[in-house]
Amino acid sequence: MLRSFQSAFRIPELRSKILFTLGILVVYRIGGQVPIPGIDRIALQEFFAGADRTLFSMYDMFVGGAFTRATVFALGIMPYISASIILQLLTVVWPYLERLSKEGELGRRKITQYTRYATILLCVVQASAIAIFLERQTGIAGGLNLVYEPGWVFRFMTVLTLTTGTAFIMWLGEQITERGIGQGISIIITAGIVAAAPAGVQRLFADLMAGRVGLPQVAVLILLTVVAIMGTVFITLSVRRIPVQYAKRVVGRKVFGGQTTHIPLRVNIAGMIPIIFAVTLMQFPGIVFGFLRGLMPDSSWINGVQVWFGPTRPLYYIVYSSLIIGFTYFYTAVQINPVDMADNLRKHGGFIPGVRPGKRTAEYINNILTRITLPGAVFLAAIAVIPMIFQQWLKIGTMIQGASLLIVVGVALDTMNQIESYLTTRHYDGFLREGRMRGRRG
C-alpha cells in the first residue's frame, strides 16, 4: 500500500489533486479555530465541561468539535446536507423538481442552486436558535455569562458569522469535488471526525490513568471498534448482482449486443445519509424542550418528558433506530426506480433471464431491492445505537460513535477507488495487487 501511495505522487495530475485537497482541509481546520465574536471563552469552557456531552457529541462529531468551541464553522456542513436531502425528497412529490432532475446537466445545476438557497435559509434558522441559546446561559462558574452583551446586535452578528461560515465550507467542498480527489462534502466531514479522534483518545487515556476506566472496558472498546470496522467494510462492499442478457441486433453488416452483464445493487445504497438525517431530526426535541424549559422553568412535565427522551433512554434508541431504518428504505426508493430500470433495459434490448420484460422485470428488481435493503438498514441502525448502549453499560466517558466509523471507512474506500482508477490507467499497481477492489457478491 505504501508503494501505491508513492506511485500516486509520481502522476502529476493525481499529485496536484491530492495536494489541493490537503490544502483545502488545512484551510477548513484553521477556520474551525476562529471563535464567534462576543463570547466569553472561559465561560464557554466551563459550560460545556459541566453540560451533558451526550446531547451535543453527535452533532459536534460532524463539525470536528467546532460546535462546542463556538467557532465560525459551528454549523459545519450539516445545513447543506439537510437541504440536499429535503430537495431530493421534494423531487419525488413536486413535479417541477422531478422534471428538472430529468433534464440532464442543466436541471442538476438548477437543483444545486435551489439547494444553496435552502442551505442559507436553514443556516439563518439554526444560527438564530444558537444565538438565543447562548444568550440564555447565565450564572456559569460563579456568575459568568456566556455572552458579553446579549441583544439584537449579538444575534445579528452570530447569524451572519455562522451563515457565512457554512457557505464558505460549502464552497470548499465543491472545490474539492471539482479540482481535488474524492467527494468534497464527505471529505470535509471525515476531516472533522478524524481531527476530533485524538481528543477522544486522550480523554480515554486520562480516564484509564485516573482509574475511572479499567483495562477490561478498554479491551471491550477496542474489540467493538474492530468489529464495527469489519462490518462496515463488509456491508459497504456487499453487492447483489442481477444478471442481464442483451439480445443480438443486426445493423447493416454489424452485429450489436449478445453479451451478458449484470446490474450491481449495493446492500447499503443509502450510505451514511439516513444516519445524518436521523441525527438532524433527533436534535429538534432537545431544542424544543430547552426553549420550553426556559419559558417555564418550574414545569415538571417538561422536565419529565425531557428526561425520558434523553440520549441514554430506551425511547431515544427506539426512535433513533426507527428513523434510520425507515429513512434507509425511503432514500433507497428515491435513488433507484425499478420501473425506470426495467424501461431502460427494454429500450436497449436487455432482459433478465427467466423474467419477462416490462412490469415483471420491475417487480423482480423491486423485490430484490426490498430484501437487500433490510440488512443494510438494520446494520445502519445497529452501528449507530449499539456503541451508545455499550458506552452506557461500560460507563466510558468517551463517546463511542459507530456512525463516525461508517463515514470514515466509507469515504476512505471511495477515495481509494478513485486513486486506484488513476493508478491502473497509468499501469501502476493498485492498493490490492491481486486486482481491483471488488464488491462482495450477494
N, C-alpha and C positions, 0 to 999 in steps of 0.2 A: 504493500500500500504506500509506503514511503517513496518507493521508486515511481509509483504512479503520480504522486504529488510533484515529484521532481520533473517528471515528463510534462505535467500540466504547465509548469513555468517555462518550459522550452518553447511553447507555442506562443508567439507574440500576441495574437488576438485573445487567447484564453488568459494569458498573464495579465493583460490590461483589464479584462473583465473582473478577474479576481481582486486585483489591486484597487480597482474603482469601487467594488463592493465593500472592501475593507475600509476604504477611506470614508464612505458614506456612513458606515457603522461607527467609526470614530466620531464623526460629527453628531450622530444620534446620541452617543453616550455623553458627549460634552454638554449637549443641550439638556440632558437629563439631570444635570447638576445645577442648573440655573434656577434659583428659587423664585416663587411668586412674590412680588413686592408687597410690603405691608404686613408681613407675618413675623411673629416672634419665634426665632429658631429654637430657643431654649424651651419655650412653652410647647412648641410642636413636638420636640423630642420627648418631653415629659408626658404629653397627652398620649402619643402612640405607644409609649412604654407601658402605660397603665391601662390602655384600651384593650378590648378583646381583639387580638390579632387575627383570629379566625374569621372575623367579619370582613376584614379588609384584605386578607392574604391572597384570596383567589384573584381579585381584580388587580392587586398590586403585582402579582406574578406576571401578568401580561404586559405590564408597563415598566418592568425592570426596577421596581421599588420607587418609581417617581411619584406615585400617589402618596405614600406615607412621608416622603420628603417634601411634598407640596411644591414641585418644580413646574416649569412651564410645559413640560411634557406629561403632566399628571394624568390627563385623559388618555394619553397614548394613541394608538390606532384603533381602539375599540369602537368609537363612534363611526368610523369609516366601515368597519366590518359589519356593525349593526345596520347601517344604511344599505350596504350591499345586500345583506340578507333580506331586508324589507323590500328592496326593489325586485329581487328575484321572486319573492312571494307574490308581489303585485303583478308580476309578469303573467302569472297563471290566471288571475282573476280580472285583470284590466286589459281589454282588447287592444288599446293603443300601445301599451308596452309590449304585448305579445307580438303585435305587428312589427314593432321596432326590432325586437330580438331576431326576427326572421329576415331583416333587410341587409344582413351582412355587416361589413365593417362600419358603414355609416350609421346603422342602427345601434351598434355596440358603442360607438362614440357618444351618441345621444344619451344612452342609458348611463354611461360613465359620467357624463356631465350632470345628469339628474342625481346620481349617487353623490357627487361632490356637494351639490346644493343641500341634499338631505343630511350629509355629514355636518355641514356648518350649522344647520338647524338643531341637530341633536347636540352639538357641542355647546350651543348657546343655552339650551335647556339644562344640560348636565352641569355646565360651569356655573350657572346661576344657583343650582341646588348646592353645589360645593361651597360657593361663596357664603350662602346663608348658613350652611352647616358650620363653616369655620368661624363665622361671627358669633355663633351661639355657644362656642366652647370658652367658658369663662371660669375663673377661680381655679386655675391649674397650678399645681406646685406652690400652694400657699398664696394664691391671689393673682397669678399671672393670667392675662388674657391672650388668646391665640392671635387675635388681630389687634394691631396697634390702634387704628382709628376706623371702627366699623361705620358703615354708611354706604350711600349710593356710589361714592367715588371708588371705594374698595371693590364693590360688586362689579362696577363697570370695568375696572382695570383687571379684575380676575377673569371675567368673561372674555375680554379682549385678549388677554395673555394666553389663556388655555385654548381658546378657539384658534388663535394664530399658531400655537404650538402643534395642535393636531393637524392643521392644514399643512404645516411645514413637514411633519412626519409623513403625511400622505404624499407630498411631492417627493420626498426622499425614497419612499417605497416605489413610486413609479419610475424614478431614475434607475433604481437597481434592476427593475424588470426590463427596462429598455436597453440599458447600457452595461449592466453587470451580469452576474451569474445567479440563477435561482429566481424564485418568485419573491418580489420585493417585500410585500406585506408580511409574508411568512418569515422571511429572513429577519426582519426587524423584531417581530415577536420573539423569535428564537434568541436573538441577541439579548433582549431584555431578560429572558428566562435564564440564560447562561450567566449573565452578569450578576444575577441575584443568587446563583448557586453557591459561590464561595462564602457569602454571609451566612447562609443556612448551614453549611458545613462547620463554620466557625462557632455558631451557636450550639450545634450538636456537640462539638468537641468541648466547649465550655461547660455544658451540662454534664458531660461524662466526667470531666475533671472535678466538678463540684459534687459529684455523687448523686445528682438528680436523675441521671440515666445510667443504667447498668450495661455491662457488656452484652448480656443476652438480648436486651432490647435493641442495641445497635446491630447485633448479628441478624436479628429478625428484619430490621430495617434494610440492611444490605441485601438479604435474600429476597425480600419483597421487591426491591428495586431491580434486581437482576431478572426476576420472573416477569415483572412488568415490561422490561425492555424486550425480552424474548417474545412475549406475547404480542407486543406492539409490532415488532418486525414481522412476525408470522401473519398477523391479520392484515397489515399494510401490503404485504406482497402476495396475499392469497387472491387467486383469480379463478373464476368459473368460466371455462371456455366453451362456447356454444359452436359446434361445427357448422360450417356454411359451405354449400356446394354451388358453384356458378355454372350455368348451362353454357354449352358452346354456341357461338354465333358466328356465322359466315358473312363477312362483309367484303364483297368483291372476291379477291383471291386470298384474303387473310382470314384466319380463324381466331376469334377472340373468346376468352373465358375458358371454362372447363377445369379451372383449378379449384382446389379445396383450401379453405382458410377457416378462420374462427372469429367469433365476436368475444372479446375479453370483457367480462363483467367482474369488477373488483368487489370483494366482500365488504370492504369499507369504502363505499363510493363517497359518502358524505365527508370523510376525513375528520378534521377537528372542528368543523363548523357547528355541529349540534352541541358540543360542549361549550363553545364560546357563546352561542345564543342562549343556552340554558343558564350560564353564569350571569349573563346580562339580565335575564328575567328574574333570577333569584336575588338580584340586588334591590329590586323595587320594594319588596315587603319591608326590608330593613330601613330603607329611606322613608317609606310612608309611616312606619311605626315610630321612627325617630322624630319626624315632624309632629305627629300626633302627641307624642310624649312631651315634646317641647311646648305644645299648646295646652296640654292637660297633664301636668307632671304628677298629679295625685290620682290619676285614673288607674285603678287596679286591673281592670280588664285589658287595657292596652299593654301593661307590663306582663300580664299573664300570657297573652297571645304572643308577644314578642319572645318570651322565654320558650314557649312550646314550638315556635318556628325558628329557633336558634340553630346555628350551623352544626351543633353537636346533638341535635334531637332526631329521633327516628322519622318524624314527619318531614323534616328537611331532606333527609336521604331519600324518602319515598317520592316526594315531589320532584326533587332533582333528577332522580333516575327516570321517572316517568317522562319528564320533559325531554331528556336526552333520547330515549327510545322513540318517543312519538315524533320528535323533530327529525330523527335519522330517517324514518320511513317517509316523512313528508318531503325532506330535502332530496332524497333519492328519487321520489316521484317527480319532483320538479326538474331534476337534472336529466333523467332518462325517460323518454316517452316510447313505450313499446310499440304503439301504433305507428309512429313516425319511422321507427327502425324497421318494422315489417313493410311499410310502403317503400322505403328506400331499397330494401332487399329485392322487392318485386320489380321495381323500376330498373334495377341493374341486372336483372336475370338471376338473382341468387335465391336460394331456398335452403331451409334446414331439413336434412334427410329425415324422412318419416313424418314430416309435418306439412300440412297443406299451406300454401302461401295465403297472405291476407290476414283475416281475422284469427284463424287458428294459430298462425305464427305469432301474432301479437299476444294472444292468450298464453302461449307457451313461454315466451320471453318474460311476460309479467309474472307467471307462476315461479319461474326460476329466480327472478329478481326478488320476489317476496320471501322465498325460502332463504336465499343467501344474505338478505339484509338483516334477518333476525339475529344470527350470531354476531354480526358486526355491531348492531345496535346494543345487544346485551354486553358485548365487550367494552364498548364506549362507556356505558353506564357503570360497569364494574370497575374499570380503571379510574373512573372519576370518584367513585364513592368508597370503594374498599380501602384505599390508602387513608382516607379520612377516618374510617372506622378503626383501622389499626392504630392510627395516631392517638385516638381517644383511649383505646384499650391499653396501649403500651405507655400512655402518659408521656409522650415525647413532645417537647415544646416546639421543635422544628416541624413546620407544616409539611407533610408529605403530599406532593402534588402529582397524581398519576396523569392528569391532563397535560402537565408540562413535559413529561416523558413522551407522551403521544405526539405532541407538537415537535419536540426536538428531534425525535427519531424519524418522524415523517418528513420533516424538512431536510434532514441530513440525507436520507435516502433519495429524495427528489434532486437535491443538489449534486449528489454523487452520480446520479444517472445523467445529468446534463454534462458534467465534466467528463464522464466516461464516453459520452457521444462524441465530444471533441477529440478525445484521445484515439478512439477507434477509427474515426475518419482520417486521422493523421498517421494511422498504422502504429500507434503505441499500444502497449498492453493496458487493459483496464484495471479496475480495482480487483477483479476476480480473474485470475489467469486462465481458468478453465473456460471462460466465456463471459458473456454479458450478464448483468443482473437480471434475473428472470423471476416472474411471479410464480407462486406455488399453484399448481393446477388443482382445481376442485372437481 
